[in-house]
Amino acid sequence: MKVLLATLRMLSPETAHSIALNSLKLLHKLKLINLFFPYKFSNSPFYFKGLEFKNRLGIAAGLDKNGDFIDSLGALGFGFIEVGTITPKPQSGNSKPRVFRFTDQEAIVNRLGFNNKGVDYLVERVKKRKYSGVLGINIGANKDSKGQKRIDDYIECFQKVSPFADYISVNISSPNTPGLRSFHSKENFLPLFEAIKNTRESERFYNPIFIKLSPDEEQDTIIEITEAIKNFNFDGVIASNTTVEKSNLIVSTTANYSGGLSGKPLLKKSNALLNLVHLNEPELLKIGVGGVHNKESFDMKFEKGASLVQIYTSFIYHGPKIIKKLLK
Ligand SMILES: Cc1cc2nc3c(=O)[nH]c(=O)nc-3n(C[C@H](O)[C@H](O)[C@H](O)COP(=O)(O)O)c2cc1C
């Protein structure tokens, strides 16, 4: 396993990502996945709104953007899987290189920009899944959509995925789609939330809706938006997305690392957001994500108010064995 991860690290991050996930898929097809990655941890289920999360650890959005790897990720033992972010139209994202590893700091900077195959493709993948655990679908807007069209994008995705989603997460916090984070301000989130609330009613979607937040907003902004999340009867928040603040990252070159930072250096900031939300809106469900890399940082998320936790970057650095490490 160590050799495999070291070899993958010699490739470009996006190539390594694709090879690793396709290898998992192949192992799953050959029914060998649990021979390589036996999951021998205890599952203690968590129940929310009629959903049974087999355990409290999930894979965060962005790893499987198009729903191509749901069954193999499910076989590794995650308690829930979130796919996306998906947009109405397929889009290729920003130009490469756009993912950067900082191995010694267990960090990643990415500026992918919602590269995805579009919502119709994802729905077909989701329909074909065999995985029976909790599946969240994360929705966003196309890069070229502006004004009302941007809200319409969320609604189109919502309508298309709602028959198949155990929960829907609304991503207003990617730093790589210009202007997306402006949905944290009242004049922008009110029309979006209103449209989502109406669509939830018209689609009779009674499963949870979570709003995924940025760790880079002011406290007052977070207090205002989380109060609205509660008043619109949405179910909770995902805290957090990546940060654009890089003061915690040690960089030795002058290369352009604009984009969102994830992994270990994000832990403190995402925990601060999580705790702020928890203190202000204790009854909202919180999914804690950002910087979890060992048992201690995993447990810390629950102390800060999370009921569920997700990982992304530590899965890239440690592979599937991180699941056992966190859940033991
Ligand atoms: C390469 C990469 C791509 C990501 N893509 C998405 C995405 O499409 N949608 C989203 O909501 N979050 C995305 N994220 C953010 C993660 O879901 C997560 O919130 C963030 O990485 C913090 O968790 P971590 O420190 O465990 O990685 C992405 C993160 C990375 C590293």
The ligand as an SDF file (V2000), in Angstrom:
LIG
                    3D

 31 33  0  0  0  0  0  0  0  0999 V2000
   -9.4010   18.4350   -5.2730 C   0  0  0  0  0  0  0  0  0  0  0  0
  -10.6030   18.8810   -4.4950 C   0  0  0  0  0  0  0  0  0  0  0  0
  -11.8330   19.0430   -5.1280 C   0  0  0  0  0  0  0  0  0  0  0  0
  -12.9540   19.4610   -4.4030 C   0  0  0  0  0  0  0  0  0  0  0  0
  -14.1450   19.6010   -5.0440 N   0  0  0  0  0  0  0  0  0  0  0  0
  -15.2510   19.9710   -4.3320 C   0  0  0  0  0  0  0  0  0  0  0  0
  -16.5140   20.0740   -4.9580 C   0  0  0  0  0  0  0  0  0  0  0  0
  -16.6750   19.8180   -6.1490 O   0  0  0  0  0  0  0  0  0  0  0  0
  -17.5580   20.4690   -4.1980 N   0  0  0  0  0  0  0  0  0  0  0  0
  -17.4620   20.7390   -2.8580 C   0  0  0  0  0  0  0  0  0  0  0  0
  -18.4620   21.0690   -2.2210 O   0  0  0  0  0  0  0  0  0  0  0  0
  -16.2680   20.6150   -2.2330 N   0  0  0  0  0  0  0  0  0  0  0  0
  -15.1890   20.2380   -2.9300 C   0  0  0  0  0  0  0  0  0  0  0  0
  -13.9800   20.1100   -2.3030 N   0  0  0  0  0  0  0  0  0  0  0  0
  -13.8890   20.4280   -0.8600 C   0  0  0  0  0  0  0  0  0  0  0  0
  -14.0410   19.1910    0.0150 C   0  0  0  0  0  0  0  0  0  0  0  0
  -15.2990   18.5930   -0.1430 O   0  0  0  0  0  0  0  0  0  0  0  0
  -13.8280   19.5500    1.4970 C   0  0  0  0  0  0  0  0  0  0  0  0
  -14.8480   20.4350    1.8900 O   0  0  0  0  0  0  0  0  0  0  0  0
  -12.4780   20.1990    1.7490 C   0  0  0  0  0  0  0  0  0  0  0  0
  -11.4730   19.6030    0.9750 O   0  0  0  0  0  0  0  0  0  0  0  0
  -12.0720   20.1250    3.2240 C   0  0  0  0  0  0  0  0  0  0  0  0
  -11.9110   18.7930    3.6470 O   0  0  0  0  0  0  0  0  0  0  0  0
  -10.4800   18.0540    3.7640 P   0  0  0  0  0  0  0  0  0  0  0  0
   -9.5810   18.9680    4.5250 O   0  0  0  0  0  0  0  0  0  0  0  0
  -10.7780   16.7510    4.4570 O   0  0  0  0  0  0  0  0  0  0  0  0
  -10.0050   17.8540    2.3770 O   0  0  0  0  0  0  0  0  0  0  0  0
  -12.8480   19.7020   -3.0040 C   0  0  0  0  0  0  0  0  0  0  0  0
  -11.6140   19.5070   -2.3780 C   0  0  0  0  0  0  0  0  0  0  0  0
  -10.5060   19.1010   -3.0970 C   0  0  0  0  0  0  0  0  0  0  0  0
   -9.1950   18.9050   -2.3760 C   0  0  0  0  0  0  0  0  0  0  0  0
  1  2  1  0
  2  3  1  0
  2 30  2  0
  3  4  2  0
  4  5  1  0
  4 28  1  0
  5  6  2  0
  6  7  1  0
  6 13  1  0
  7  8  2  0
  7  9  1  0
  9 10  1  0
 10 11  2  0
 10 12  1  0
 12 13  2  0
 13 14  1  0
 14 15  1  0
 14 28  1  0
 15 16  1  0
 16 17  1  0
 16 18  1  0
 18 19  1  0
 18 20  1  0
 20 21  1  0
 20 22  1  0
 22 23  1  0
 23 24  1  0
 24 25  2  0
 24 26  1  0
 24 27  1  0
 28 29  2  0
 29 30  1  0
 30 31  1  0
M  END
$$$$
